C-alpha cells in the first residue's frame, strides 16, 4: 500500500571436512526477511486504515550438523 520495494537475500554454506568422518557435514544459513503488514495490523482503533506502514524487518542465522548413517549396514571404507 505504501509502494515500498524490498529484496530478501538468503544464503547457505555446506561444509564437509576432508580430514574427518565423511558422513558428517556442517551447515550455516542466514538472511534478511522483510514482510508487509497484514490487514489487522493496518486497522486503527477507530476503524480507519493506516496505509503509511513500513515493512517488518528481521535477520536470521541458523547453524546445524548433519550426520548421515546407514541403519544395520556397514558403509564401505574409501
PyMOL commands that set and color helices and strands:
alter all, ss='L'
color gray80, all
select helices_A, chain A and resi 39-42
alter helices_A, ss='H'
color red, helices_A
select strands_A, chain A and resi 10-15+24-35+56-67
alter strands_A, ss='S'
color yellow, strands_A
deselect
rebuild
show_as cartoon
